[in-house]
Amino acid sequence: MGIEIEKDNEGNSYVPVPVGKFEANVELISPIYLKIDSKFIKLKNVGDVLEPEKLDFFIQKSLKNIFIELDALEKFMKWLKEKKQEAINEMVQEVGEEHRELVEKREEIREKVYDTFTDMEMDSGVAEILQSQVKEFIMEVKEIDLSQAILAKMLKHNSSIADHSLNTANVAVYMAMVLGHGNYQVLEDIYMGSIFHDYAKMKIPQEVLENKSNMKYNQAIQDHPRKGSLAVKKLEKVRDPVIKIIEQHHEQYNGNGFPQGLKEDEIFGPAMIVAMANIFDNTVMENKNKPKKEKYRMAIKVLEYDKGKQFDPDMVEKIIVALKLAYGEYYIPPSSN
């Protein structure tokens, strides 16, 4: 496939690179540019980094590509490959060399999440590729010994929406398996629902998100589960359980959630699992600068102290044990039964 080259009015040549190829907070090896009204505007210089907030801004504005100068292409693509491999190697250190293929699949899904989220309108073709990647990932997950907690450890915390979506998906599937959901289709639905749970939130204008005291902010947050579910519903081959998960991931066990105020058994079980995983990962990200053990303990405590407010207490009790084993370095003796 040929290289797509674009020129400015002065004859300078630029090449588009998909947003999903970039890692947040990694020093750039060459300048990068945005194309705005047929002009190429320098965004970052050599040695600068792309902040997670900037990557999320690209999703909000449906910007699919960042541009580099044609002369820098070979060096830049080599650098991208090296940085991707470094990110994979870092996660492999956490979960073990035998799970390298699973980590690589996670990175492929991450890139496709950006491709899907940066579409102006949800594209069924792109989403179908994402769904295919998720199928492969879940098939491999099903072969993992649950006691190793590999999925639960396969997380990144750089505050970008793509990594939060995948963190939530990994933790949610781990929780689902702990609760006895071994059905392949259920696990795939939970993974897809997790990926898309905040899609509509990312399309809220930045000026609204930055003004939390404004009524528009509260309304936008209240609306995002339903808007997200309606957007995903337009896609071909997305199952109804995925739509339910997206729409209900902010419902609460005590009935104080949104958008419908559902309570207890009215809430779709997989949506409750995704809600717990979402809160867990948000809490970890809020404390990402703390030592690893401490930030995970704090996230576990949020669920542990819920006492039936947001979450089904029967679910929480089983999940807490599993999370402590995965993150807390606790020892829980085997049952005598």
N, C-alpha and C positions, 0 to 999 in steps of 0.2 A: 504494500500500500504506500503511495507516494506521500511526501511531506506536504502539509498544507501551509503555504507561505503567503503572508499578507505584507503589503508595503504601505508606508506612509507617504505623504506628499513630497518628502525629501529623498525618497528612494531607499530608505532604510527597511530592512526585511525582518519580519517577526514570525514566530511559530507559536501556535496555541498549545498549551499543556492543560489537561483536565485538572480542575481544582482538587479532586480526590487523590491526585498523585502527591500532594504536599502534606508534610507533617507539620503540626503546629510547633512553634518555639524551637525550630531548628535553623541555625545560621545559614543563610543563602549563599550559594557559591557564585551567583551572578545576579545582575539587576532583573527585576520582574516588572511587567507593565500590564495595565488595564486598557482595553479598547473602549473608548467613550466617544460617541459621535464621530466615528471614523478616525479618531486621533488616538495615538498610543501614549498614555500618561504613565510616567515612571511611578511605581507604587513603593518599591523597596530597593535598597542598594545592596551591594555585596556586604555580607556580615550582619545584615538586619535579619529579623525573624518575622514570620507570619503568626500573629497572635491568634489564639482560638476564636476570639471574638470577631476577628476579621474573616476567618473562614466561615463562621456562622452568618456574617453579614453577606457573604457571597450567596449563600443559600437563600437568604431573605430577598435578595435582589435578583435571584435566578441567573447569576453569572456562572457559566459553566467552565470558562477557560481563563487562565492567566497566560500572558504572553512573555516569551523570552526572545532575545535577539538571535537571528539565524546563526551568526558566527559562534554563539555560545552553545549551540544545540548539542554537539557531541559530548562536551564536558559536562553540560547540565544533566543530560540523560544518564550518564555514568554516575553522577553524584546522586540523582534520584534513586537509582538502583541500589547504591551503597547504603543510603539512609533507610530505605525500605528494609534492606537486609539487617541493618543494625537494630531496627525496631522489632523485627521478627526474632533475632537472636536474643534480645533482652527478654522477651516474653518466654522464649524457649528455656531460658535459664530458670524461670519461675516454675514452669510446668513439666520440664523434662524433654530431652532430645527425642524420645519416642513419640512425642506429640507435635513435632515440627510441622507435619502436613496439616494438622488441624489449625495451628497458628497461621500458616500461610493462607488457608481458606478464609480465616477471619479477616486477614488483610485485604483479600480480594473482595469480600463483602463490604468492607469499609469504603473502598473506592467506589463500588457500585451504589452505595448509599448516597454519596455525594452526587453521582450522575443522576440519580432518581430525584433527590431533593432539590437540585438546582434547575430542574425543568420548570419552565413557566407554567405549563399545565402538566399534570401527571401523565407520563407516557407509558402505555401498556407494554410496549416492546422492551423498554429499559427495565420496568418493574418485573417483567417476566424473567429476564436474565437474573435479576436479584433473587427472585423466588427459586430459580433453578440452583443458584449457589447455596441458598439456605437449605434446600433439600439435601444436597451433598453434605453440607456441614452437619445437619441433624443425623443423617445416616451414620456418619463417623462418631458423633457424640453418643449414639445408642450403644456403641461397642466399648465405651469407657467404663472402667470400674468406678462406680459412684463414690466409693469411699476415698478415692484419690482427690476429689473436689477439683479436678482439672478445670472444668468450665468456670467454676467460681473464682479461680485465680487468673483467668485469661482476661484481665482488665487493663485499661489505660485510663489515666486521669489527667488529661490536659485541658479539660473543660469544653472541648468542642462537642457539638451536637451529635456528630457521627459516632464518636467514641462513647458518649453517654448512651446513645441508642443501642450500641452493641454491648456495652456493659450491662445495661438493663436486660437485654435479651439473654445474655449468658447467665446472669444471676437468676433470672426468671425461669429458664429451662432447668437449671440446677435445683431450684426450689420445687418445681413441678415434679421432677424425678424423685426428690425426697418425699414428696407427698403421695407418691405411687403412680404418677402419670407416666406410664411406659409406652403408650400408644404413639407411634411415629407422627401421625397426623396432628394430634393434640400438641405435641412438642413443636412441630413446624408452625402451627397457628400461633402459639405463644411467642415464638421467635419473631415471626413477621409482625404480629401486633406490637411487640416491644420496639421493633425498629421504627414503626410508623407512629408510635404513641404521641410524639411531640411534633409531628410534621406541620400541623397548622400553627402551632406556637411559633415556629421558625419563620412563618410568613407574616407575623404581626409586625407592623412598622416599628423601626428602632425608636422613634420619638415617643411611641406609646409605651414600649417596654421600659424605657428609661424613666418614666414618670408614674411610679407606682401609686401615688396619691390621687391620680386622676381616675375618674369614673370609666374612661375609655379603657384604661389598663385592666380594671376589674372585669369589665364586660368581655374584653378580648380573651382574658384567661378563662373565664367561665365558658366561652363559646368554643375554645380550641378543640376539646374532645369531639364535639359534634361536627365541627367543620372538617376536622381531620378524617373522621369516619366517612363523611360524604365525599371527600376528595378521593379517598382510597376505593370507595364503593364503585367509582366510575371505571376502575381498572378491570380488565378481563381476568378471569380465573382466580381472583382473590376470594377466599371463602368467607362466609358469613361470620364464623367465629372470630376471624381477624377484625372485622368491622366492629363487632361487639366489644372486643378488647380495647380498641382505640376509643370508642365512645364512652366506656365505663371505667377507664383507668383512674379517674378521680372520684368515683363513688366511694362512700365510706360505710362501714358496717353499721354505724349508729344512725345512718340516714342523713348526715350533715354534709354529704359530698355534692358533687355536681357532675353533669348538667341536670339529672332527673331527680336527685335526692333519693335514690334507691337505698334499701337497707337489707342487711342480713342475706337471706337466701334469694332475694330479688336480684342480687348482683351475680353476674356470670363468674363462675369460679376462676377460670383462667385470667379474667380481668383483675380479680383481687390479687392473684399471684404477681401479675405485672405491676400493679400498684405498689406492692411491697418491695419488689426489686427496684422500682423507680425511686422510692423514698430512700432505700438503702444506698443506692449509688449517688443520689443527690447529697446525702449526708456525708459520704466519703469525700465527694468533690469539695464540699464546703470546708472540709478539714484536711485537704490534700497536702498542706505544708507540714502537718504533724507527722510524727513517726508512724510507720506502716501499722504496727500493732495497735497504736492508740486510735488512729482514725477508723479502723475496722471495729474496734471495741465500741466506739461512740455510735457507729451506725447500727450495730447489733442492739445497743441499749435503746435506741429510738423505737425499734420494733418490740423489744422486750417490755418496755414501759407503756406500750399502747393500751393494754388492758381492755380490748374490745371496742375502742373508739373508732379507729379507721379500719381495723382488720379483724377478720374472724379469729378469735382467740385459740380455737382448736388448730387452725393452720399455723398460727404464729408459734405455738408451743413446739411443734415438730421442726419447724424451720430454724428456730433459734439454736437448737442442738446442732443441726447441720452447719449453720453459719459459724458457730463457735469452733467446730472441728476444722472448718475450711480456713478461717482467718485468725482465730484466737489462740492457737496453740494450746488448747485445752485438752485434757485427757478425760474422756468419759468412759468408765469401765463397761465392758459388755454386759448385757442383761443375763441374769442367771436362769432365765426361762429357756 
